């Protein structure tokens, strides 16, 4: 199948689609890819209900789907997260946190909210439910457990039966449900640097930005010990803060602002002078320079060549797998997700 008229592939990818998923629930959907499979939301016409669909990333063949209640809105997700060695597909609605095993579709979680102020947060360390105050509920090995977090701290998921929280002063806690709050761990920063906040959390490290006179450095802390594991060089004009990071599904590299970062060593390099992160896969990342969609490989080298179509003339890249780019277009009405192969 060919992309709709007037819709163009990002530079470096073909306009002939390998497979497509119709009736995607959003023009710029959340698509998560793990272990050769992906999850996306659809809404078949005339049903009034959202479906959580899991399919093969290489062939697009549907493995399973779950239909939510008619009129039930998904507020976040789907996200594929590792919980105790199992990959789980999570979504949140205004009333529930739902999860299913990626491989089988077997139900893993169905937690109803008990307060109107409840909200769900997601990260690579799992899902948590906030109640509008200091009380949070985190998914632990024993199920959903309550935690009372310190003032001005934020939750970043659970490690085993403990909840990881960090405040703006680079203090970290591993809280245990039902037990007194322990003394915080003061995260060690580079010399003469002030904390700039959490940039990202993976299964292995907590990454903070540190500011030193117009420069920014990233430092990663081992989640087991909270000791520094690596530090990037201090760089000028680096927009490194929560929301600028795109982490590859295999968690070996990321883009943070306009830089590529090796998550095992901390080696960082500039991708392009102007680069707003758009999407990432294990092999490639896509960014917008304000006019065109660019792409780099996992080493941070640009591979898109000179684009010929502007960003607003290009399908929206949302994820990828192998050499494939996953992109959406709503040219024919309801959005469709396409898989596009590399052009070379």
N, C-alpha and C positions, 0 to 999 in steps of 0.2 A: 504494500500500500504506500502511496505517496502522501506527503504532508499536504494539507489543504492549500488552495491557491492563496498567494499572498503571505504564506507562512514559510519561513526559511529555517533550515537547520543552523545550529551554531557553527562557526567556521571550524573546519576539521572533521565534521561529521556529515554523513549522507542524509539526503532527504527521503530516502526509501526506508520505511519503518520495518523493523523485524517483527514486531507484534504491537498490538494496541489494546487498551482497556477503555471502553466507552463509559459514559455517564459518571465520570469522576465527580465527586461531590463539591469540588472547589476548583476554580481556575488555576490557583497556585497551591496544590495540595501538599500536605505532609506525606512524604513517601519515605519509609525507612527500609533499609536493605541490610540483611544479615544472613550469613550462612547459605548463600545462593537463593534466597527467597526475599520477597518484598511484601510490604503491607500498605494498603491504600484504602480510602473510603470511596464508595460509590453510592449513587441514589438512582436506582432504576426509575424511569418515567412512570408516573401513575401510581406509585406505591406509597409515597409519602414517608418512606422509611430509609434510613441510612444503613448500608451494608459495610462491614469490615471484611475486606477481601485480602487473602494471602495467595500469592502466585509465585511460580518459578521465575527468577530474574533472567535466566537465559532464554526461556521459551515463552514466557508470559502465560503459561497454562495455569488455570486456577486450581489451587490445592484444596482450599476450603473457604467458606464465608459464613459470617454471622449477621443476621438481620436484627437491628435494634427495634425498640418499640416505635410505632408510628408517631411521628412528631418529636421524637427524642433527638436532641441536638448534641453533636460531639463538639466539645469546647477545646479539646486538645488531643493530639495523637492522630494516627497510631504511632507508637514508639515500640521498637523491639529491644528489650532490655534483658540482661542476664540476671536471673534470680536463682541462686543456689545451683548453678550449673545448667539451668534450663533457660532457653530463650523464650521470653514471654512477650506477646503482643498486647500492649496496654492502650486503652482509650479512656478519656474522661468525658462525662456528661454533666449537666448541672446538678444531677442527683446521685450519680454513681461513678465508681472507679471499677472498670472492667478489664479482665485479662484472660488470655487464652494461650495455651502452649503453641509455639510457632509450628512445630512439626505435625501436630495432630489436631489442633483446634479444640482440644479438651479444655474446659473451663478451669482457670487458675484462681481468679479473683472476681468477686462481685460484692463490692462494699457500698452500701447506701450511706449518704451523708445525713447527719442528724441535726445540722444547723444550717440556716439560710446563708450564713457568711462563709460557708465552706468553699475551699478552692483546692485544686490539685496541682502539684508541681511534679515535673519529670526531670530526670537526669540519668546519666549512665549508671548511677548507683541505685536506681529504682524510682519508685513513686512515693509521694507523701501527700497527706491531706492537711491543709491548714484550716483553722476554725475562726480566723479573724482576730485571734489573740496570740498568746504565747504557747498555747496547746497545739501540738502537731501530732499526727498519726503517721507512723512509718511502717512499711512492709518489712517485717523481719522473718527469720526462719520459723518463728512461732506464730506468725500471722500478723495482723494489724495491731500495733502496740502504741500507747500514748507516750508522748515526750513533751516536757515543758522546757522550751529553749530560752536561753538568756536574752535579756533586752538587747535590741539593736543587732541581733545575730540573724543569720539566714540559714535555712536548711539546704543541704546538698545531697541527701539520700542516706541510705543505711549501709553499714558494713557489718555483715553478720546480724547481730542483735543490737547494734549500736547505731545511733544517728549522728552523722557528721554535720556540725554547724560551725560557721565562721562569722566573725564580726568584722566591721570596717577597720578595726585596729590590728588586723592580722592575728587575732586570737582564735584558736580552734578548740572545739570540744568533741569528744566522743561520748555521747550521753547514753545511759542505760535506762530503760523504761522502769519507772517505779523506784529509782534509786536517787540519792542526793546528787546534786550537780557537782561534778569534779572540778578541780582547779584547771583553768584553761592552759593550753600549750601556746606559748608565744612563738609564732613562726619566725624563724630567723631570716632577716632580709639582708640584701647586700649593704655594704658599708655606706652610711650617710643617705640611705634611701627611705622613702616613706611609702606605706602601703597604698596601692591604687585599687585594690579589690580583686575578687576572684574572677579569673578569665574562663576557666574550664575545669571540669573534673572528669577523669577517666576511671577505668576499673583499677588503675594502679597509682595514679598521682593526682594531687590537687595543685592547680597552677594559679599563681598570683602574679599580678603586675606590680612592679615597684618603680616609683618615680624618683629620678635624680636630675634636678635642674634641666628641664625641657627634654630629658631623655627617659626612655622606659626600658626596663629589662623584665623578662619573665623568669620566675623561679618555680620549679616543680618540687613538691614534697611527697615523699613516699607515704602512702595512705596507712601503712602499718605502723610506721615509727614517727611520722610527721617531721622527719629530718630532710634537709635539702638533698635532692637527687641530681639536679642540674640547674644551670642558670644560663640564659642567653646573654650575649653581649648587650650592653646598654645602647639603645638606638634612638636617634632623634625622630620626631614626627611619626611615632608609632601609636596608632589608635588601637590600643590593646585593653579591652574591658569586656565585661560580660555581655555577650550578644554579638561580638565581632568574630568569635571563633567558630570554625567549621571543622569537626573532627571526623577523620576517615573511619568507616565502619570497623576496620581492623585496628584502629587506635594507635597506629605507628607514626602518623603524621597529621598535621592540621594546617589550616590557614587561619591566621589571626591578623585581622586588618589586611594590609597589603603584603604580608610576609608569610612564607612557608616555614613551618617549624617541625623539626624532627622530634617526636615525642619520646624517643629513647635516649637521645644525646643532648637535646636542647639546641642543636645547630639551627640557625635561622638565616634566611636570605630574603631579599626583596623580590617579589614576583613582578610587579610593575609599579610605576610611580602612582598611578591611579588604579585602584582595585577595590571594589566593594564586593565582599563574598556573596556568592549566589548559591552554590551547591558543591558537594564533594563526594567522591567515591574512593575506593581503595587506590585507584590508578590515576585519577584526574581531579582537578578542581576547576570551577568556573567562577568568573568574576566579571563585574561590569565596570568599564572605565569611564562611564558617563555617556558614551556614545555607542560602544560595541560590547558584545559578550566575548571575553577572552577565555582561554583555557590554558592550564599548565599541567605538566605531569607531576608525579609524586616527588620528583627532585626539585620542583619549583620552576622548571624551565618552561617558557611559553611554547605551546605546540599548535596554537590556533592559526598561525600565519597571519596574513592581513585580511581581516574580515571585510566583506563587501556589503553586508546588510546590517543596519543599525539595530540597536537593542529592541526597539518597538516593532521591528519587522521580523524578529526572531522568536521562535517558540521558547517557552519558559523552561529552562533546565531546573529540575528539582532533585535529581539523584543520578546514580549510574551504577553499572556493574561491569567489571572487566573493561572492555573497550567500548561498551555501550553507554550512551547518554539517555537518561529518561527525561522526557520533556512533555509539556502540555500545550494544547491549543484549544480555544473555544470558538474557532472560526465557523463551525457548523452548528452553533447553538450550545449544547451541553459540552463541557470540557472532555477531552479525550487525552489519555496518557499514551505516548508513543515511545518505543525504544529504537534508538538510531545507532547504527554501527559507525565506527571510525572510517574516514575517507581514505586512509592510507594504511 
